[in-house]
Amino acid sequence: MDFDALLLRQEGMFGTWQLRHAGWSEAKARHAVRRLREIHHGVHATGHAGLTPRQRCWAAVLTEPGTRLSHASLARLAGFDDWEFDHETVTRLGNGGRVHHPGLVVYRSARLASIEIGEIHGIPSVRPARALLDLLPQRTERNAARLVRNALRSGAVTEKDLRVMLALHPGRRGITRLRRYTDAYGHLPLHRTKSDAEALGLAVLDALGIEIPLVNVKIMGEEADYVWREHRWIVELDSRRWHHPVEDARKTAVWEGARWTVRRVATDDVYDRPDRLLAALPPGLRR
């Protein structure tokens, strides 16, 4: 085994089981780790700097052969969840409930189909759609729905990926939620949206049978959130965090100068007062 190549691939992390699998004696393996940090039992890190998120994930999957990154750790690394937690989550084949270790939660799965496993940044993992299904029963209704929207919006999953999970796990916990969210969001152009509010707004319109607008396209050289060209109508969603009154006023002046109608809706209203979004639509589209 080329130990240096292994460390390079695993970002400075290794499991002692890898040394034994490579034919190292117990004495040689003990000698190799005697001055190294132990992150988990049998998993060591070279160097003394703080671990990066990817190094923490590597340490988690190196705890035993066949371990794969899953659940919240996979969702965070794949970019569709920002849930804060002080442990990593992995899945191994087998039966039984989850087991907690310091800084690590281990789940068991009776089987993982080949289509459900892969890698993320080279780290052995379940695929994002499987992690999504595993997470849905753990989240509130509102957070679970947002998680699916984020996964679709980021490109981590596609509608096809979600329907594969529906076919593979018809009776699994969380599958009813996944089916409902897939039907609600899977066909929408969420990949064009830049925020969850934009994604949810499209779902609100679609649920009412209202024409879906063009999303984040340029009008008169300025990018607009929702656009109905036939009506020459623009709806902008303004968040408290990203709202810039001077810039917004400038863009509005450009559009209105070209005889476009511009309406602005607070992103909070998309969640809590969707009637305000509906009131901002072109008259012919309102319900």
Secondary structure, 3 states (H helix, E strand, C coil): CCHHHHHHHCCCEEEHHHHHHCCCCHHHHHHHHCCCEEEECCEEECCCCCCCHHHHHHHHHCCCCCCEECHHHHHHHHCCCCCCCCCEEEEEECCCCCEEECCEEEEEECCCCHHHEEEECCEEEECHHHHHHHHHHHCCHHHHHHHHHHHHHHCCCCHHHHHHHHHHCCCCCCHHHHHHHHHHHCCCCHHHCCCHHHHHHHHHHHHCCCCCCEEEEEECCEEEEEEEHHHCEEEEEECCCCCCHHHHHHHHHHHHHCCCEEEEEEHHHHHHCHHHHHHCCCHHHCC
